[in-house]
């Protein structure tokens, strides 16, 4: 008899989750690290009583396990994140769903085994936050971000023609000088913020780069080891993004069909999907999170990878 279940019927709209067949009492770090990672990120759900292959095994004493979960969170996480415990019963088997909500007082540390560690969610794993990630969490917890911190560059020494041009193209109005402050590009002392330094036409942030590669094959491990085209982009992040989109466009197939009074184009990758590529912080680099693979088209025979080096 199939005792598996569609995991999405349990987690609903949540995108981050972990599964535990049982509550590991002697190894609380094995699941508390996920609680830390969820609280430090966008939240998530931890399901107790389900195997890795989604088989419902249930918990022998769900009520006792729930009490132990609450106690471990209160004594081994600092600060204590906002969580909610929910019971589920499927085919007579009891599960516990531990809902962890995004925290406002990051970083949330696991304290135990003579350790004090903050965890981050990378893909479907909870990993120890490195120095740069920890710094970002501290800023987040204090209501600040890296972008908002002042840089060593002065506003009057920089030009922002690309920003003004894109702003006018999108909103059909000029970018007023007062908006440099309201947008967080310049601080009250006339210094560029880190965001402002990245947006300047001749950005002085040399560590900000995009590396674009078109690979020969569906993945980089095909054994061919051949890059058909590649480019390194630097300077203003607006220009970098525009040039990265052009790189994808120039290296993509494009289909089209003709209607009565217009032609509809069907590129391999919609431009909006490329420009909305998710930026995920990973150690000392930011990775524009797309692997443009084969999910969206039938005839793609190459793969792209993009990364942005950050400060």
Buried (B, 14 or more C-beta within 10 A) or exposed (E): EEBEBEBEEBBEEBEBBBBBBBBEEEEBBEBBBBBBBBBBBBBBBBBBBBBEEBEBBBBEEBEEBBEBBBEBBEEBBBBBBBBEBEEBEBEEBBBBBBBBBBBEBBBBBBBBEEEEBBBBBBEEEBBBBBEBBBEBBEBBBEEEBBBBEBBEBEBEEBEBEBBBEBBEEEEEEEBEEEBBBEBBBBBEEEBBBBBBBBBBBEBBBEEBBBBBBBBBBEBBEEEEEEEEBEBEBBBBBBBBBBBBBBBBBEBBEEEEEEEEEEEEEEBBBEEEEBEEBEEBBBBEBBBBEBBBEBEEBEEBEBBBBBBBBBB
